[in-house]
Amino acid sequence: MTGLTGRRVLVTGASGTFGRHLGAALRAAGAQVVGLDLRPRPDDDLPVLGCDLTDPAAVPAAVHEAVERLGGLDLLVNNAGVGGPAPAELPPDEVVRQQLEVNLLAAWRTTAAALPPLLDAHGRVIFVASRMAVLPLPLAAAYGVSKRALVAYADALRHEVGTHVGVSVVYPSMVDSPIHDSTAEAGLSLRGVSRPEPVDGVVAAILRAATARRAPRDVATTRRGRLEMAVARHAPALADRMVRRTLTARLAAGDLDAAPLAAGMLRRHRER
């Protein structure tokens, strides 16, 4: 797949921050695009079908309808995702369950439903993961776990269908979007921990993965992202020290003093 003109594309989370920008860029490049989203917006610029991606019964029907509208499928972009605070020291709750459902199982479900037409077209699947899949941060265990599991799923899928369908994973860092609202409201803003990047850079990385002559395995969205991924994979102890140093600085500065979910870390930090 070296161009997008006439390509038939399905995007999940199409009414969200990434999805809206991605849909516009795909259409500008000549692709036919249909989206899936839990809450389609009346001002969406492309056809978006309402679908709860956590509902095993709803996903196959929605994917089938999208493929029927497109007349086939060349590219699936699993973009839907949710975030939220979840300290690893606390038992998993509804926030954790939702992140696992949306960030991992919804993508798995959608991909399985879309595979027959993708196999017919020798198409591609792109998973929008996160830098936290390789460089996890404290107090956001569910997000890191779900995104790392998503990468593991992509790896298994590549082994099974990679002879006929290209499988790529894109790793954005933090982009200003509502996905971070609940984390910020809990007093756990990622500011100072993860460097913000523009949504246009993420969209450009997805388009590069979609149009490369051969589907790339892993795609960073920035040079810094490539460096962080390399350090996390080849020097994990160094990556751990980097995260601990940043966290210690935030704790010492009082950045997390008002965050109840960080109480355990604060107490242990002061007892050292």
Accessible surface in RSA format (square Angstrom, percent):
REM  Atomic radii and reference values for relative SASA: ProtOr
REM  Chains: A
REM  Algorithm: Lee & Richards
REM  Probe-radius: 1.40
REM  Slices: 20
REM RES _ NUM      All-atoms   Total-Side   Main-Chain    Non-polar    All polar
REM                ABS   REL    ABS   REL    ABS   REL    ABS   REL    ABS   REL
RES MET A   1    36.90  19.1   6.16   4.1  30.74  73.2   8.76   7.4  28.14  37.3
RES THR A   2    86.11  61.2  61.53  62.4  24.58  58.6  27.85  37.4  58.27  88.1
RES GLY A   3    33.23  41.0   0.00   N/A  33.23  41.0  30.39  83.4   2.85   6.4
RES LEU A   4     9.51   5.3   4.38   3.1   5.13  12.9   4.38   3.1   5.13  13.8
RES THR A   5   117.17  83.3  97.73  99.1  19.45  46.3  70.19  94.3  46.99  71.0
RES GLY A   6    40.20  49.6   0.00   N/A  40.20  49.6  27.51  75.5  12.69  28.4
RES ARG A   7    78.92  33.1  78.76  40.1   0.16   0.4   6.23   8.5  72.70  44.1
RES ARG A   8    58.11  24.4  58.11  29.6   0.00   0.0  10.43  14.2  47.68  28.9
RES VAL A   9     0.00   0.0   0.00   0.0   0.00   0.0   0.00   0.0   0.00   0.0
RES LEU A  10     0.04   0.0   0.04   0.0   0.00   0.0   0.04   0.0   0.00   0.0
RES VAL A  11     0.37   0.2   0.37   0.3   0.00   0.0   0.37   0.3   0.00   0.0
RES THR A  12     2.26   1.6   2.26   2.3   0.00   0.0   0.57   0.8   1.69   2.5
RES GLY A  13    10.19  12.6   0.00   N/A  10.19  12.6   9.40  25.8   0.79   1.8
RES ALA A  14     1.97   1.8   0.33   0.5   1.63   3.7   0.33   0.5   1.63   4.3
RES SER A  15     5.99   5.1   1.59   2.1   4.40  10.1   1.91   4.1   4.08   5.7
RES GLY A  16    32.92  40.6   0.00   N/A  32.92  40.6  32.66  89.6   0.26   0.6
RES THR A  17    40.01  28.5  25.18  25.5  14.83  35.3  22.46  30.2  17.55  26.5
RES PHE A  18    36.49  18.3  34.22  21.2   2.27   5.9  34.22  20.7   2.27   6.5
RES GLY A  19     0.43   0.5   0.00   N/A   0.43   0.5   0.00   0.0   0.43   1.0
RES ARG A  20    66.57  27.9  56.08  28.6  10.49  25.0  25.17  34.4  41.40  25.1
RES HIS A  21    81.43  44.5  73.84  51.3   7.59  19.4  53.32  54.9  28.11  32.7
RES LEU A  22     0.01   0.0   0.01   0.0   0.00   0.0   0.01   0.0   0.00   0.0
RES GLY A  23     0.35   0.4   0.00   N/A   0.35   0.4   0.35   1.0   0.00   0.0
RES ALA A  24    49.72  45.7  40.53  62.5   9.19  20.9  44.88  63.2   4.84  12.8
RES ALA A  25    25.85  23.8  15.98  24.7   9.87  22.5  23.22  32.7   2.63   7.0
RES LEU A  26     0.23   0.1   0.23   0.2   0.00   0.0   0.23   0.2   0.00   0.0
RES ARG A  27   112.29  47.1  96.45  49.2  15.85  37.7  20.32  27.8  91.97  55.7
RES ALA A  28    93.08  85.6  48.60  75.0  44.48 101.2  61.57  86.7  31.52  83.5
RES ALA A  29    41.46  38.1  20.60  31.8  20.86  47.4  33.44  47.1   8.01  21.2
RES GLY A  30    34.08  42.0   0.00   N/A  34.08  42.0  24.41  67.0   9.67  21.7
RES ALA A  31     9.39   8.6   0.00   0.0   9.39  21.4   0.00   0.0   9.39  24.9
RES GLN A  32    86.80  48.5  80.73  59.0   6.08  14.5  36.74  78.2  50.06  38.0
RES VAL A  33     8.21   5.4   0.00   0.0   8.21  19.8   0.00   0.0   8.21  22.3
RES VAL A  34     5.82   3.8   5.82   5.3   0.00   0.0   5.82   5.1   0.00   0.0
RES GLY A  35     0.00   0.0   0.00   N/A   0.00   0.0   0.00   0.0   0.00   0.0
RES LEU A  36     0.00   0.0   0.00   0.0   0.00   0.0   0.00   0.0   0.00   0.0
RES ASP A  37    18.98  13.3  17.67  17.6   1.31   3.1   2.11   5.0  16.87  16.8
RES LEU A  38    97.77  54.5  78.92  56.5  18.85  47.4  78.92  55.4  18.85  50.7
RES ARG A  39   175.40  73.6 168.80  86.0   6.60  15.7  69.64  95.2 105.76  64.1
RES PRO A  40    55.79  40.7  35.02  31.9  20.76  75.5  35.11  29.0  20.67 128.5
RES ARG A  41   107.82  45.3  98.99  50.5   8.84  21.0  29.87  40.8  77.95  47.2
RES PRO A  42   145.75 106.2 101.98  93.0  43.77 159.1 115.26  95.2  30.50 189.5
RES ASP A  43    76.65  53.7  62.85  62.6  13.80  32.6  46.41 109.2  30.24  30.2
RES ASP A  44    29.26  20.5   7.23   7.2  22.03  52.1   6.52  15.3  22.74  22.7
RES ASP A  45   105.08  73.6  84.61  84.2  20.47  48.4  29.24  68.8  75.84  75.6
RES LEU A  46    15.18   8.5   5.91   4.2   9.27  23.3  10.54   7.4   4.64  12.5
RES PRO A  47    59.49  43.4  46.88  42.7  12.61  45.8  58.86  48.6   0.63   3.9
RES VAL A  48    23.39  15.4   1.45   1.3  21.94  52.9   1.45   1.3  21.94  59.5
RES LEU A  49    18.82  10.5  16.13  11.5   2.69   6.8  18.82  13.2   0.00   0.0
RES GLY A  50    52.66  64.9   0.00   N/A  52.66  64.9  18.22  50.0  34.44  77.1
RES CYS A  51     9.08   6.9   0.70   0.8   8.37  19.7   7.13  18.1   1.94   2.1
RES ASP A  52    58.43  40.9  53.81  53.6   4.62  10.9  15.60  36.7  42.82  42.7
RES LEU A  53    15.35   8.5  12.32   8.8   3.03   7.6  12.32   8.7   3.03   8.1
RES THR A  54    41.60  29.6  31.51  31.9  10.09  24.0  15.87  21.3  25.73  38.9
RES ASP A  55    54.67  38.3  50.65  50.4   4.02   9.5  11.85  27.9  42.82  42.7
RES PRO A  56    86.86  63.3  77.95  71.1   8.91  32.4  78.18  64.6   8.68  53.9
RES ALA A  57    85.06  78.2  59.30  91.5  25.75  58.6  69.39  97.7  15.67  41.5
RES ALA A  58    31.72  29.2  21.82  33.7   9.91  22.5  29.79  42.0   1.93   5.1
RES VAL A  59     0.12   0.1   0.12   0.1   0.00   0.0   0.12   0.1   0.00   0.0
RES PRO A  60    68.93  50.2  64.09  58.4   4.84  17.6  65.10  53.8   3.82  23.8
RES ALA A  61    66.96  61.6  53.51  82.6  13.45  30.6  61.75  87.0   5.22  13.8
RES ALA A  62    10.98  10.1   6.52  10.1   4.47  10.2  10.59  14.9   0.39   1.0
RES VAL A  63     2.33   1.5   2.33   2.1   0.00   0.0   2.33   2.0   0.00   0.0
RES HIS A  64   115.05  62.9 110.62  76.9   4.43  11.3  71.97  74.2  43.08  50.1
RES GLU A  65    77.48  44.5  75.18  56.9   2.31   5.5  26.96  52.1  50.53  41.3
RES ALA A  66     0.00   0.0   0.00   0.0   0.00   0.0   0.00   0.0   0.00   0.0
RES VAL A  67    19.80  13.0  19.48  17.6   0.32   0.8  19.48  16.9   0.32   0.9
RES GLU A  68   115.35  66.2  93.40  70.7  21.95  52.3  26.07  50.4  89.28  72.9
RES ARG A  69   135.79  57.0  96.93  49.4  38.86  92.5  41.34  56.5  94.45  57.2
RES LEU A  70    12.11   6.7   4.21   3.0   7.90  19.9   4.75   3.3   7.36  19.8
RES GLY A  71    56.10  69.2   0.00   N/A  56.10  69.2  35.12  96.4  20.98  47.0
RES GLY A  72    14.74  18.2   0.00   N/A  14.74  18.2  13.54  37.2   1.20   2.7
RES LEU A  73     0.57   0.3   0.00   0.0   0.57   1.4   0.00   0.0   0.57   1.5
RES ASP A  74     8.67   6.1   8.67   8.6   0.00   0.0   0.28   0.6   8.40   8.4
RES LEU A  75     0.11   0.1   0.11   0.1   0.00   0.0   0.11   0.1   0.00   0.0
RES LEU A  76     0.00   0.0   0.00   0.0   0.00   0.0   0.00   0.0   0.00   0.0
RES VAL A  77     0.00   0.0   0.00   0.0   0.00   0.0   0.00   0.0   0.00   0.0
RES ASN A  78     6.22   4.3   3.82   3.7   2.40   5.8   3.64   8.8   2.58   2.5
RES ASN A  79    15.13  10.4   5.68   5.5   9.46  22.8   0.12   0.3  15.02  14.5
RES ALA A  80    23.02  21.2  11.10  17.1  11.92  27.1  13.58  19.1   9.44  25.0
RES GLY A  81    27.54  34.0   0.00   N/A  27.54  34.0   3.06   8.4  24.49  54.8
RES VAL A  82    38.63  25.4  37.38  33.8   1.25   3.0  38.63  33.6   0.00   0.0
RES GLY A  83    17.99  22.2   0.00   N/A  17.99  22.2   4.50  12.3  13.49  30.2
RES GLY A  84     4.86   6.0   0.00   N/A   4.86   6.0   0.98   2.7   3.88   8.7
RES PRO A  85    18.77  13.7  13.06  11.9   5.71  20.7  13.16  10.9   5.61  34.8
RES ALA A  86     6.71   6.2   2.49   3.8   4.22   9.6   6.71   9.4   0.00   0.0
RES PRO A  87    11.30   8.2   5.74   5.2   5.56  20.2   6.04   5.0   5.26  32.7
RES ALA A  88    88.70  81.6  54.65  84.3  34.05  77.5  60.36  85.0  28.34  75.1
RES GLU A  89    93.33  53.6  52.97  40.1  40.35  96.1  41.52  80.3  51.81  42.3
RES LEU A  90    83.02  46.2  73.49  52.6   9.54  24.0  74.39  52.2   8.63  23.2
RES PRO A  91   109.17  79.6  93.63  85.4  15.54  56.5 100.30  82.8   8.87  55.1
RES PRO A  92   108.14  78.8  83.52  76.1  24.62  89.5  85.38  70.5  22.76 141.4
RES ASP A  93    83.19  58.3  69.21  68.9  13.98  33.1  41.65  98.0  41.54  41.4
RES GLU A  94   106.17  61.0  98.66  74.6   7.50  17.9  66.09 127.8  40.08  32.7
RES VAL A  95    55.93  36.8  54.61  49.4   1.32   3.2  55.85  48.5   0.08   0.2
RES VAL A  96    25.20  16.6  25.20  22.8   0.00   0.0  25.20  21.9   0.00   0.0
RES ARG A  97   117.50  49.3 114.64  58.4   2.86   6.8  67.66  92.5  49.84  30.2
RES GLN A  98    80.83  45.2  80.75  59.0   0.09   0.2   7.95  16.9  72.89  55.3
RES GLN A  99     0.15   0.1   0.15   0.1   0.00   0.0   0.15   0.3   0.00   0.0
RES LEU A 100    58.25  32.4  58.25  41.7   0.00   0.0  58.25  40.9   0.00   0.0
RES GLU A 101    32.88  18.9  32.88  24.9   0.00   0.0   3.84   7.4  29.04  23.7
RES VAL A 102    20.93  13.8  19.26  17.4   1.67   4.0  19.26  16.7   1.67   4.5
RES ASN A 103     1.72   1.2   0.00   0.0   1.72   4.2   0.09   0.2   1.63   1.6
RES LEU A 104    24.76  13.8  24.76  17.7   0.00   0.0  24.76  17.4   0.00   0.0
RES LEU A 105    61.25  34.1  60.17  43.0   1.07   2.7  60.27  42.3   0.98   2.6
RES ALA A 106     0.97   0.9   0.91   1.4   0.06   0.1   0.97   1.4   0.00   0.0
RES ALA A 107     9.30   8.6   5.99   9.2   3.32   7.5   8.76  12.3   0.55   1.4
RES TRP A 108   123.63  49.6 123.63  59.8   0.00   0.0 100.75  53.7  22.88  37.1
RES ARG A 109    50.29  21.1  43.99  22.4   6.30  15.0  25.97  35.5  24.33  14.7
RES THR A 110     0.21   0.1   0.21   0.2   0.00   0.0   0.00   0.0   0.21   0.3
RES THR A 111     0.00   0.0   0.00   0.0   0.00   0.0   0.00   0.0   0.00   0.0
RES ALA A 112    54.90  50.5  41.81  64.5  13.10  29.8  43.22  60.9  11.69  31.0
RES ALA A 113    27.96  25.7   3.48   5.4  24.48  55.7  15.55  21.9  12.41  32.9
RES ALA A 114     0.00   0.0   0.00   0.0   0.00   0.0   0.00   0.0   0.00   0.0
RES LEU A 115    26.76  14.9  26.76  19.1   0.00   0.0  26.76  18.8   0.00   0.0
RES PRO A 116    79.66  58.1  74.52  67.9   5.14  18.7  78.82  65.1   0.84   5.2
RES PRO A 117    25.95  18.9  21.28  19.4   4.66  17.0  24.47  20.2   1.48   9.2
RES LEU A 118     0.00   0.0   0.00   0.0   0.00   0.0   0.00   0.0   0.00   0.0
RES LEU A 119    65.34  36.4  60.23  43.1   5.11  12.8  60.67  42.6   4.67  12.6
RES ASP A 120   125.76  88.1  92.90  92.5  32.86  77.7  32.06  75.4  93.71  93.5
RES ALA A 121    33.16  30.5   5.07   7.8  28.09  63.9  15.67  22.1  17.49  46.3
RES HIS A 122   115.01  62.9  93.33  64.9  21.67  55.4  57.91  59.7  57.10  66.4
RES GLY A 123     1.80   2.2   0.00   N/A   1.80   2.2   0.97   2.7   0.83   1.8
RES ARG A 124    14.23   6.0  14.23   7.3   0.00   0.0   3.11   4.2  11.12   6.7
RES VAL A 125     0.40   0.3   0.00   0.0   0.40   1.0   0.00   0.0   0.40   1.1
RES ILE A 126     0.36   0.2   0.36   0.3   0.00   0.0   0.36   0.3   0.00   0.0
RES PHE A 127     0.00   0.0   0.00   0.0   0.00   0.0   0.00   0.0   0.00   0.0
RES VAL A 128     5.88   3.9   4.51   4.1   1.36   3.3   4.51   3.9   1.36   3.7
RES ALA A 129     2.96   2.7   0.00   0.0   2.96   6.7   0.00   0.0   2.96   7.8
RES SER A 130     8.99   7.6   8.90  11.9   0.09   0.2   2.49   5.3   6.50   9.1
RES ARG A 131    11.81   5.0  11.81   6.0   0.00   0.0   9.23  12.6   2.58   1.6
RES MET A 132    17.41   9.0  17.06  11.3   0.36   0.8   9.53   8.1   7.88  10.4
RES ALA A 133     2.91   2.7   0.14   0.2   2.77   6.3   0.14   0.2   2.77   7.3
RES VAL A 134    20.76  13.7  10.66   9.6  10.10  24.3  13.15  11.4   7.61  20.6
RES LEU A 135    23.08  12.9  21.41  15.3   1.67   4.2  21.41  15.0   1.67   4.5
RES PRO A 136    67.03  48.9  60.93  55.5   6.10  22.2  60.93  50.3   6.10  37.9
RES LEU A 137    21.62  12.0  14.45  10.3   7.17  18.0  16.31  11.5   5.30  14.3
RES PRO A 138    50.84  37.1  28.66  26.1  22.17  80.6  40.77  33.7  10.07  62.6
RES LEU A 139    17.43   9.7  11.71   8.4   5.72  14.4  11.71   8.2   5.72  15.4
RES ALA A 140    11.70  10.8  11.35  17.5   0.35   0.8  11.35  16.0   0.35   0.9
RES ALA A 141    27.85  25.6  19.69  30.4   8.16  18.6  27.65  38.9   0.20   0.5
RES ALA A 142     4.05   3.7   0.00   0.0   4.05   9.2   3.74   5.3   0.31   0.8
RES TYR A 143    35.73  16.7  35.73  20.3   0.00   0.0  18.69  14.0  17.03  21.0
RES GLY A 144     5.03   6.2   0.00   N/A   5.03   6.2   4.06  11.2   0.97   2.2
RES VAL A 145    88.68  58.4  83.50  75.6   5.18  12.5  86.87  75.5   1.81   4.9
RES SER A 146     0.00   0.0   0.00   0.0   0.00   0.0   0.00   0.0   0.00   0.0
RES LYS A 147     6.26   3.1   6.26   3.8   0.00   0.0   0.00   0.0   6.26   6.7
RES ARG A 148   124.28  52.2 123.53  63.0   0.75   1.8  55.45  75.8  68.83  41.7
RES ALA A 149    30.47  28.0  22.03  34.0   8.44  19.2  27.65  38.9   2.81   7.5
RES LEU A 150     2.85   1.6   2.85   2.0   0.00   0.0   2.85   2.0   0.00   0.0
RES VAL A 151    15.06   9.9  15.06  13.6   0.00   0.0  15.06  13.1   0.00   0.0
RES ALA A 152    58.72  54.0  49.39  76.2   9.32  21.2  53.49  75.3   5.22  13.8
RES TYR A 153    23.31  10.9  17.24   9.8   6.07  15.8  19.06  14.3   4.25   5.2
RES ALA A 154     0.00   0.0   0.00   0.0   0.00   0.0   0.00   0.0   0.00   0.0
RES ASP A 155    34.75  24.3  34.50  34.3   0.25   0.6  13.82  32.5  20.93  20.9
RES ALA A 156    46.77  43.0  40.78  62.9   5.98  13.6  45.92  64.7   0.85   2.2
RES LEU A 157     8.46   4.7   6.54   4.7   1.93   4.8   8.25   5.8   0.21   0.6
RES ARG A 158    48.61  20.4  43.75  22.3   4.85  11.5  41.30  56.4   7.30   4.4
RES HIS A 159   160.66  87.8 126.59  88.0  34.07  87.2  86.60  89.3  74.06  86.2
RES GLU A 160   138.06  79.3 103.46  78.3  34.61  82.4  39.16  75.8  98.90  80.7
RES VAL A 161    19.25  12.7  16.22  14.7   3.03   7.3  19.25  16.7   0.00   0.0
RES GLY A 162    36.63  45.2   0.00   N/A  36.63  45.2  10.70  29.4  25.93  58.1
RES THR A 163   122.33  87.0  88.28  89.5  34.04  81.1  86.27 115.9  36.05  54.5
RES HIS A 164    86.84  47.5  80.60  56.0   6.24  16.0  50.44  52.0  36.40  42.4
RES VAL A 165     0.95   0.6   0.00   0.0   0.95   2.3   0.42   0.4   0.52   1.4
RES GLY A 166    19.09  23.5   0.00   N/A  19.09  23.5  13.45  36.9   5.64  12.6
RES VAL A 167     4.12   2.7   0.00   0.0   4.12   9.9   0.00   0.0   4.12  11.2
RES SER A 168     0.95   0.8   0.90   1.2   0.05   0.1   0.03   0.1   0.92   1.3
RES VAL A 169     0.17   0.1   0.17   0.2   0.00   0.0   0.17   0.1   0.00   0.0
RES VAL A 170     0.00   0.0   0.00   0.0   0.00   0.0   0.00   0.0   0.00   0.0
RES TYR A 171     0.00   0.0   0.00   0.0   0.00   0.0   0.00   0.0   0.00   0.0
RES PRO A 172     4.49   3.3   4.22   3.9   0.27   1.0   4.22   3.5   0.27   1.7
RES SER A 173    23.72  20.0   7.65  10.2  16.06  37.0   7.94  16.9  15.77  22.1
RES MET A 174    11.43   5.9   7.73   5.1   3.70   8.8   5.83   5.0   5.60   7.4
RES VAL A 175     7.55   5.0   5.59   5.1   1.96   4.7   5.59   4.9   1.96   5.3
RES ASP A 176    91.80  64.3  75.68  75.3  16.12  38.1  36.54  86.0  55.27  55.1
RES SER A 177    24.94  21.1   8.98  12.0  15.96  36.8  11.33  24.1  13.62  19.1
RES PRO A 178    96.54  70.4  84.80  77.3  11.74  42.7  86.24  71.2  10.30  64.0
RES ILE A 179    50.29  28.6  34.81  25.9  15.48  37.3  44.63  32.1   5.66  15.4
RES HIS A 180    44.84  24.5  44.32  30.8   0.52   1.3  36.30  37.4   8.54   9.9
RES ASP A 181    73.91  51.8  71.29  71.0   2.62   6.2  19.70  46.4  54.21  54.1
RES SER A 182    50.17  42.4  44.48  59.4   5.69  13.1  41.18  87.7   8.99  12.6
RES THR A 183    14.38  10.2  14.38  14.6   0.00   0.0   6.64   8.9   7.75  11.7
RES ALA A 184    53.62  49.3  38.89  60.0  14.73  33.5  39.21  55.2  14.40  38.2
RES GLU A 185   147.60  84.7 107.86  81.6  39.73  94.6  53.47 103.4  94.13  76.9
RES ALA A 186    24.46  22.5  12.64  19.5  11.83  26.9  24.18  34.1   0.28   0.8
RES GLY A 187    28.61  35.3   0.00   N/A  28.61  35.3  24.08  66.1   4.52  10.1
RES LEU A 188     7.63   4.3   4.84   3.5   2.79   7.0   5.09   3.6   2.54   6.8
RES SER A 189    38.97  32.9  36.49  48.7   2.49   5.7  29.06  61.9   9.91  13.9
RES LEU A 190    28.50  15.9  24.49  17.5   4.01  10.1  24.49  17.2   4.01  10.8
RES ARG A 191   124.28  52.2 118.57  60.4   5.71  13.6  56.94  77.8  67.34  40.8
RES GLY A 192    70.28  86.7   0.00   N/A  70.28  86.7  41.99 115.2  28.30  63.4
RES VAL A 193    41.26  27.2  14.97  13.6  26.29  63.4  16.31  14.2  24.96  67.7
RES SER A 194    20.82  17.6  14.35  19.1   6.47  14.9   9.95  21.2  10.87  15.2
RES ARG A 195   147.29  61.8 134.67  68.7  12.61  30.0  47.65  65.1  99.64  60.4
RES PRO A 196    56.23  41.0  40.37  36.8  15.86  57.7  40.45  33.4  15.78  98.1
RES GLU A 197    15.45   8.9   6.84   5.2   8.60  20.5   9.92  19.2   5.53   4.5
RES PRO A 198    93.31  68.0  82.06  74.8  11.25  40.9  92.91  76.7   0.40   2.5
RES VAL A 199    22.46  14.8  19.84  18.0   2.62   6.3  19.84  17.2   2.62   7.1
RES ASP A 200    96.51  67.6  90.68  90.3   5.84  13.8  30.65  72.1  65.87  65.7
RES GLY A 201    21.90  27.0   0.00   N/A  21.90  27.0  20.52  56.3   1.38   3.1
RES VAL A 202     0.11   0.1   0.11   0.1   0.00   0.0   0.11   0.1   0.00   0.0
RES VAL A 203     9.79   6.4   9.79   8.9   0.00   0.0   9.79   8.5   0.00   0.0
RES ALA A 204    42.15  38.8  38.04  58.7   4.10   9.3  41.24  58.1   0.91   2.4
RES ALA A 205     0.00   0.0   0.00   0.0   0.00   0.0   0.00   0.0   0.00   0.0
RES ILE A 206     0.36   0.2   0.36   0.3   0.00   0.0   0.36   0.3   0.00   0.0
RES LEU A 207    38.37  21.4  38.20  27.3   0.17   0.4  38.37  26.9   0.00   0.0
RES ARG A 208   119.06  50.0 112.30  57.2   6.76  16.1  72.87  99.6  46.18  28.0
RES ALA A 209     0.16   0.1   0.00   0.0   0.16   0.4   0.12   0.2   0.04   0.1
RES ALA A 210     0.10   0.1   0.10   0.2   0.00   0.0   0.10   0.1   0.00   0.0
RES THR A 211    40.11  28.5  33.37  33.8   6.74  16.1  16.21  21.8  23.91  36.1
RES ALA A 212    33.42  30.7  22.37  34.5  11.05  25.1  33.42  47.1   0.00   0.0
RES ARG A 213   194.15  81.5 173.98  88.7  20.17  48.0  67.32  92.0 126.83  76.9
RES ARG A 214   209.14  87.8 197.67 100.8  11.46  27.3  71.13  97.2 138.00  83.6
RES ALA A 215    31.84  29.3   6.30   9.7  25.54  58.1   6.30   8.9  25.54  67.7
RES PRO A 216    39.90  29.1  29.61  27.0  10.28  37.4  39.90  32.9   0.00   0.0
RES ARG A 217   118.08  49.6 109.97  56.1   8.11  19.3  52.83  72.2  65.25  39.5
RES ASP A 218    39.82  27.9  15.42  15.3  24.40  57.7   8.81  20.7  31.01  30.9
RES VAL A 219    14.78   9.7  11.93  10.8   2.85   6.9  14.78  12.8   0.00   0.0
RES ALA A 220     8.30   7.6   1.27   2.0   7.03  16.0   1.27   1.8   7.03  18.6
RES THR A 221    13.41   9.5   0.00   0.0  13.41  32.0   0.26   0.4  13.15  19.9
RES THR A 222    43.62  31.0  36.37  36.9   7.24  17.3  40.88  54.9   2.74   4.1
RES ARG A 223   200.45  84.2 190.53  97.1   9.92  23.6  64.86  88.6 135.59  82.2
RES ARG A 224   106.34  44.6  97.98  49.9   8.36  19.9  33.87  46.3  72.47  43.9
RES GLY A 225     0.00   0.0   0.00   N/A   0.00   0.0   0.00   0.0   0.00   0.0
RES ARG A 226   127.64  53.6 120.60  61.5   7.05  16.8  58.84  80.4  68.81  41.7
RES LEU A 227   115.58  64.4 111.41  79.7   4.17  10.5 115.25  80.9   0.33   0.9
RES GLU A 228    24.98  14.3  23.54  17.8   1.44   3.4   6.42  12.4  18.56  15.2
RES MET A 229    12.80   6.6  12.71   8.4   0.09   0.2  12.65  10.8   0.15   0.2
RES ALA A 230    43.88  40.3  38.06  58.7   5.81  13.2  42.61  60.0   1.27   3.4
RES VAL A 231    24.47  16.1  21.70  19.6   2.78   6.7  24.47  21.3   0.00   0.0
RES ALA A 232    12.99  11.9   1.26   1.9  11.73  26.7   1.68   2.4  11.31  30.0
RES ARG A 233    96.63  40.6  67.21  34.3  29.42  70.0  41.00  56.0  55.63  33.7
RES HIS A 234   154.04  84.2 121.49  84.4  32.56  83.3  81.97  84.5  72.08  83.9
RES ALA A 235    36.75  33.8  30.42  46.9   6.33  14.4  36.75  51.7   0.00   0.0
RES PRO A 236    79.07  57.6  78.19  71.3   0.88   3.2  78.94  65.2   0.13   0.8
RES ALA A 237    61.96  57.0  56.60  87.3   5.36  12.2  60.07  84.6   1.89   5.0
RES LEU A 238    74.15  41.3  72.96  52.2   1.19   3.0  72.96  51.2   1.19   3.2
RES ALA A 239     4.40   4.0   4.27   6.6   0.12   0.3   4.40   6.2   0.00   0.0
RES ASP A 240    76.59  53.7  74.22  73.9   2.37   5.6   9.27  21.8  67.32  67.1
RES ARG A 241   130.21  54.7 125.51  64.0   4.71  11.2  53.52  73.1  76.70  46.5
RES MET A 242    60.88  31.5  58.89  39.0   1.99   4.7  54.03  45.9   6.85   9.1
RES VAL A 243    27.17  17.9  23.73  21.5   3.44   8.3  26.72  23.2   0.44   1.2
RES ARG A 244   137.57  57.8 136.50  69.6   1.07   2.5  67.70  92.5  69.87  42.3
RES ARG A 245   175.03  73.5 167.00  85.1   8.04  19.1  73.12  99.9 101.91  61.8
RES THR A 246    46.24  32.9  41.20  41.8   5.04  12.0  20.71  27.8  25.53  38.6
RES LEU A 247    32.52  18.1  30.79  22.0   1.72   4.3  32.19  22.6   0.33   0.9
RES THR A 248    52.40  37.3  52.40  53.1   0.00   0.0  39.02  52.4  13.38  20.2
RES ALA A 249    61.12  56.2  48.95  75.5  12.17  27.7  56.89  80.1   4.23  11.2
RES ARG A 250    28.83  12.1  27.49  14.0   1.34   3.2   9.28  12.7  19.55  11.9
RES LEU A 251    14.57   8.1   7.52   5.4   7.05  17.7   7.52   5.3   7.05  19.0
RES ALA A 252    77.66  71.4  41.11  63.4  36.55  83.1  47.52  66.9  30.14  79.8
RES ALA A 253    75.78  69.7  35.64  55.0  40.14  91.3  48.54  68.4  27.24  72.2
RES GLY A 254    26.56  32.8   0.00   N/A  26.56  32.8  11.53  31.6  15.03  33.7
RES ASP A 255    75.87  53.1  49.78  49.5  26.09  61.7  13.78  32.4  62.08  61.9
RES LEU A 256     2.58   1.4   2.40   1.7   0.18   0.5   2.58   1.8   0.00   0.0
RES ASP A 257    80.30  56.2  53.48  53.2  26.82  63.4  25.31  59.6  54.99  54.8
RES ALA A 258    95.00  87.3  65.10 100.5  29.90  68.0  77.08 108.5  17.92  47.5
RES ALA A 259     2.61   2.4   0.00   0.0   2.61   5.9   0.39   0.5   2.22   5.9
RES PRO A 260   108.32  78.9  88.91  81.0  19.41  70.6  97.59  80.6  10.73  66.7
RES LEU A 261    56.63  31.5  49.72  35.6   6.91  17.4  51.92  36.5   4.71  12.7
RES ALA A 262     0.02   0.0   0.00   0.0   0.02   0.0   0.02   0.0   0.00   0.0
RES ALA A 263    52.50  48.3  47.61  73.5   4.89  11.1  49.77  70.1   2.73   7.2
RES GLY A 264     9.52  11.7   0.00   N/A   9.52  11.7   3.92  10.8   5.60  12.5
RES MET A 265    27.51  14.2  23.99  15.9   3.52   8.4  21.09  17.9   6.42   8.5
RES LEU A 266    11.11   6.2  11.11   7.9   0.00   0.0  11.11   7.8   0.00   0.0
RES ARG A 267   128.74  54.1 123.33  62.9   5.41  12.9  57.78  79.0  70.96  43.0
RES ARG A 268   105.38  44.2 102.45  52.2   2.93   7.0  64.27  87.8  41.12  24.9
RES HIS A 269    44.78  24.5  35.11  24.4   9.67  24.7  24.31  25.1  20.46  23.8
RES ARG A 270   156.32  65.6 122.96  62.7  33.36  79.4  58.89  80.5  97.43  59.0
RES GLU A 271   126.02  72.4  90.26  68.3  35.76  85.1  48.12  93.1  77.90  63.6
RES ARG A 272   214.70  90.1 145.77  74.3  68.93 164.1  85.84 117.3 128.86  78.1
END  Absolute sums over single chains surface
CHAIN  1 A    12792.4      10103.1       2689.2       7466.0       5326.3
END  Absolute sums over all chains
TOTAL         12792.4      10103.1       2689.2       7466.0       5326.3
